[in-house]
Amino acid sequence: METVKISHDRGPSAGKQSKVCLIFATRGRAELLKHVIAFVDLQTVKPDLIIVSCVSDEDIGDLPSQPGMLVIKGKPGSSAQRNTALNHVPEDFDVVIFLDDDFLMHSTWISEILKVLDSDPSIACVTGTVLADGIHGPGYSFEEGRAILAGTRETPERLIATPAGAPYGCNMAFRARSIAGLRFDERLVLYGWQEDRDFGGQIWNLGRRVVRVNTALGVHLGAKRGRVSGRKLGYSQVINPLYLVRKKTMPLRVALDHVLRNVASNIVRSIAPEPWVDRRGRLSGNLIGLWDFVRGRLTPERAAKL
């Protein structure tokens, strides 16, 4: 574990506040998105630009327009939508943040991220600490997530940054110049399973640092609406990690661990599946993915056709 000391000298950004772009890739969660974006106003340091990358008008519903917000439309899929947003980030911005449309930031989240990036120019990516993650259960409502954050009055005084194999896609921030020219892999279709690991792997391969910090806090609601079918996700659970091994953005050991844990979990829990998880669909997708792998077919885009 390494401790990052916060410098009073802001280094490369001395004398000016970093320009921050906050990106939401969203689909099918218009009502939740409206609440999440309104929640951004509680930040002690507000983003200079919010980009909402969606597919159709239905994805944003009656989201009120506001200064400093850009809504763009493009082809579906988390990787594709994030790339569309990246193509619209102005060149003079310093920090690019990606949040899931069901992630709630503690009021100091952006402030803490900027402190970390300013403390060490070798850090290219920062991912925060998730206080509660609804992805592992039935999920939290917006009100429940807000209550969890309200019960967290103070962030830790001592900043601790630990090397991370990859950022967590629901909350990750990048030094803009460190990701110039990088893009999310659009072969990782739909929900883009492990697209955050792939993007972080690209950064590691360039010799830049990815860290996780304990002071940028948030809650991942884990909303179930808008997620892909069990079979599609099950296929991605197997094929995507193995595909990333071939790309050299995920170590083989890590990929095998992901695949084995997910397949084993789907086998065991398909007997009495949770109401919010299509375990049998996932297991079906797992088996199709394993059969494709045995035949030498690493085709993550096939998930969209299952």
C-alpha positions in Angstrom: 0.0 0.0 0.0 1.3 3.4 -0.9 0.4 6.7 0.7 0.2 9.8 -1.6 1.2 13.0 0.1 -0.9 15.9 -0.9 1.3 18.8 -2.1 0.3 22.4 -1.4 2.0 23.2 -4.7 -0.6 22.3 -7.4 2.2 21.5 -9.8 1.3 21.7 -13.5 -2.1 23.3 -12.7 -0.7 25.8 -10.3 -2.5 29.1 -10.5 -5.7 27.7 -12.1 -8.4 25.3 -11.4 -8.4 22.2 -13.5 -11.2 22.1 -16.2 -13.3 19.1 -15.6 -15.6 17.2 -18.0 -18.1 14.7 -16.5 -19.5 12.1 -18.8 -22.6 9.9 -18.4 -23.3 7.2 -20.9 -26.9 6.3 -20.4 -29.8 4.3 -21.9 -33.2 3.5 -20.6 -33.0 5.2 -17.2 -34.3 8.7 -17.9 -35.9 9.3 -14.6 -32.9 8.1 -12.6 -30.5 10.1 -14.7 -32.4 13.3 -14.0 -32.0 12.7 -10.2 -28.3 11.7 -10.5 -27.4 14.8 -12.6 -29.3 17.1 -10.2 -27.2 15.5 -7.4 -24.0 16.7 -9.1 -24.9 20.2 -8.0 -24.0 19.2 -4.4 -20.3 18.9 -5.4 -18.0 21.4 -3.7 -16.1 21.6 -7.0 -18.5 21.5 -9.9 -17.7 20.1 -13.4 -17.2 22.7 -16.2 -19.0 20.5 -18.7 -21.4 17.6 -18.4 -21.8 15.4 -21.4 -24.7 13.0 -21.6 -24.2 10.4 -24.3 -27.4 8.6 -25.1 -29.1 6.8 -28.0 -32.5 8.4 -28.3 -34.7 11.1 -26.8 -36.3 8.5 -24.6 -33.0 8.1 -22.8 -33.1 11.6 -21.4 -36.9 12.1 -21.0 -37.6 15.5 -19.5 -34.1 16.1 -18.3 -33.9 19.9 -18.0 -31.3 21.6 -20.1 -28.7 23.7 -18.2 -25.6 25.8 -19.0 -22.6 23.6 -19.3 -24.5 20.4 -20.3 -24.2 18.8 -23.7 -26.5 16.0 -24.8 -25.3 13.9 -27.7 -26.7 10.8 -29.5 -25.0 7.9 -31.1 -24.9 4.2 -31.5 -25.7 2.1 -28.4 -23.3 0.3 -26.1 -21.3 1.6 -23.1 -18.0 1.6 -25.0 -19.5 3.3 -28.1 -21.3 5.9 -26.1 -18.3 6.7 -24.0 -16.2 7.1 -27.2 -18.8 9.4 -28.7 -18.6 11.5 -25.6 -14.7 11.5 -25.7 -14.9 12.9 -29.3 -16.8 15.9 -27.9 -14.4 16.8 -25.0 -12.8 20.2 -25.7 -9.0 20.1 -26.1 -8.4 22.5 -23.3 -9.9 20.3 -20.5 -7.6 18.8 -17.9 -9.7 16.0 -16.3 -12.3 13.6 -17.8 -14.6 11.7 -15.4 -16.8 8.8 -16.3 -19.7 8.0 -14.0 -22.4 5.4 -14.4 -25.9 6.9 -14.6 -26.6 5.2 -11.2 -23.6 6.4 -9.3 -24.0 9.0 -6.5 -20.9 11.0 -5.5 -20.1 12.3 -2.1 -20.1 16.1 -2.2 -16.3 16.2 -2.2 -15.7 13.4 -4.8 -14.4 15.7 -7.6 -12.4 17.8 -5.1 -10.7 14.7 -3.8 -9.9 13.4 -7.3 -8.3 16.7 -8.3 -6.1 16.6 -5.1 -4.8 13.2 -6.1 -4.1 14.1 -9.7 -2.4 17.3 -8.7 -0.3 15.5 -6.1 1.5 13.3 -8.5 1.9 13.9 -12.3 2.6 10.2 -12.9 -1.0 9.3 -11.9 -3.1 9.0 -15.0 -6.3 7.4 -13.6 -8.1 7.6 -10.2 -11.0 5.4 -9.1 -12.8 6.0 -5.9 -14.1 4.0 -3.0 -17.6 2.6 -3.3 -19.4 2.7 0.1 -22.2 0.5 -1.0 -22.6 -1.4 -4.3 -26.1 -2.4 -5.4 -24.7 -4.4 -8.3 -24.2 -7.3 -5.8 -27.8 -7.3 -4.7 -31.3 -6.1 -5.7 -29.9 -2.6 -5.9 -30.6 0.7 -4.1 -33.2 3.3 -4.8 -32.0 6.9 -5.3 -33.4 7.7 -1.9 -31.5 4.8 -0.3 -28.3 5.8 -1.9 -28.7 9.4 -0.9 -29.3 8.3 2.7 -26.1 6.2 2.8 -24.1 9.2 1.7 -25.9 11.5 4.2 -24.7 9.1 6.9 -21.1 9.7 5.8 -20.4 13.1 7.1 -16.6 13.2 6.7 -14.1 11.7 4.3 -10.9 10.2 5.8 -8.3 12.7 6.7 -5.4 10.6 5.5 -5.4 10.0 1.8 -4.3 6.5 0.8 -3.8 5.6 -2.8 -3.2 2.0 -3.8 -2.2 0.7 -7.2 -5.3 -0.7 -9.0 -5.2 -3.3 -11.8 -8.1 -1.3 -13.3 -10.5 1.5 -12.5 -14.0 0.6 -11.5 -16.1 1.7 -14.4 -18.9 3.2 -12.3 -16.6 6.0 -11.1 -13.3 6.7 -12.8 -11.3 9.9 -13.6 -8.5 10.4 -16.0 -5.9 13.1 -16.7 -7.0 14.2 -20.1 -3.5 14.3 -21.7 -2.8 10.8 -20.4 -5.7 9.3 -22.4 -5.2 11.4 -25.6 -5.9 9.1 -28.5 -7.2 6.2 -26.3 -10.7 4.8 -26.9 -12.9 2.1 -25.3 -13.0 -1.1 -27.3 -16.4 -1.1 -29.2 -16.1 -4.9 -29.8 -17.1 -5.1 -26.1 -20.8 -4.5 -27.0 -23.9 -3.7 -24.9 -23.0 -3.3 -21.3 -19.3 -3.6 -22.3 -18.3 -6.2 -19.7 -14.7 -5.4 -18.5 -14.4 -2.3 -20.8 -13.0 -0.5 -17.7 -10.3 -3.2 -17.3 -9.4 -2.9 -20.9 -9.1 0.9 -20.8 -7.1 0.7 -17.6 -4.9 -1.9 -19.3 -4.2 0.4 -22.1 -3.0 3.0 -19.6 -0.8 0.5 -17.8 0.8 -0.6 -21.1 1.8 3.0 -21.7 3.6 3.1 -18.3 1.1 5.3 -16.6 -0.3 4.8 -13.1 -3.8 3.8 -12.1 -4.7 4.2 -8.4 -7.7 3.6 -6.1 -8.2 6.2 -3.3 -10.0 6.0 0.0 -11.2 9.7 0.0 -13.4 9.9 -3.1 -16.5 8.2 -1.8 -19.7 7.2 -3.5 -22.6 4.8 -3.8 -23.3 2.6 -6.9 -27.1 2.1 -6.9 -26.8 -0.9 -9.2 -30.1 -0.1 -11.0 -31.4 -3.2 -12.8 -33.4 -1.4 -15.4 -31.6 -0.9 -18.7 -29.2 -3.9 -18.2 -28.8 -6.6 -20.9 -30.3 -10.1 -20.8 -28.8 -12.9 -18.8 -27.6 -14.9 -21.9 -25.9 -11.9 -23.4 -24.1 -11.0 -20.2 -23.2 -14.6 -19.5 -21.5 -14.8 -22.9 -19.6 -11.6 -22.2 -18.5 -13.0 -18.8 -16.5 -15.7 -20.5 -15.4 -14.2 -23.9 -14.6 -10.7 -22.9 -11.8 -11.5 -20.3 -10.2 -14.1 -22.6 -10.4 -11.6 -25.5 -8.6 -9.0 -23.3 -5.8 -11.5 -22.6 -5.2 -11.7 -26.3 -5.1 -7.9 -26.4 -2.7 -7.9 -23.5 -4.8 -5.6 -21.4 -5.7 -8.2 -18.8 -3.4 -10.8 -17.3 -4.3 -14.4 -17.9 -4.5 -15.2 -14.2 -7.0 -12.4 -13.7 -9.1 -13.4 -16.7 -9.3 -17.0 -15.6 -10.3 -16.0 -12.1 -13.1 -13.8 -13.6 -14.3 -16.6 -15.8 -14.2 -19.4 -13.3 -15.8 -17.4 -10.5 -18.7 -16.2 -12.7 -19.3 -19.7 -14.2 -19.2 -21.4 -10.8 -21.5 -18.7 -9.3 -24.0 -19.2 -12.1 -24.0 -23.0 -11.8 -24.5 -22.9 -8.0 -27.1 -20.1 -7.9 -29.1 -21.3 -10.9 -30.6 -23.9 -8.6 -32.3 -21.2 -6.6 -31.6 -17.9 -8.4 -32.1 -14.5 -6.9 -35.2 -12.7 -8.2 -33.1 -9.9 -9.7 -30.6 -12.1 -11.6 -31.2 -14.3 -14.6 -28.8 -17.0 -13.5 -30.0 -19.6 -15.9 -29.7 -17.2 -18.8 -26.2 -16.3 -17.7 -25.2 -19.9 -17.4 -26.6 -20.5 -20.9 -24.4 -17.6 -22.2 -21.4 -19.0 -20.3 -21.7 -22.3 -22.0 -22.0 -20.7 -25.5 -18.9 -18.6 -24.7 -16.9 -21.6 -23.5 -17.8 -23.5 -26.7 -16.8 -20.5 -28.8 -13.5 -20.3 -26.9 -12.8 -24.0 -27.4 -13.3 -23.4 -31.2 -10.9 -20.5 -31.1 -13.6 -17.9 -31.5 -12.9 -14.8 -29.4 -15.8 -12.7 -30.7 -17.2 -10.4 -27.9 -19.5 -8.7 -30.4 -21.5 -11.9 -30.8 -23.2 -11.1 -27.4 -25.4 -8.6 -29.2 -26.9 -11.4 -31.4 -27.7 -13.9 -28.6 
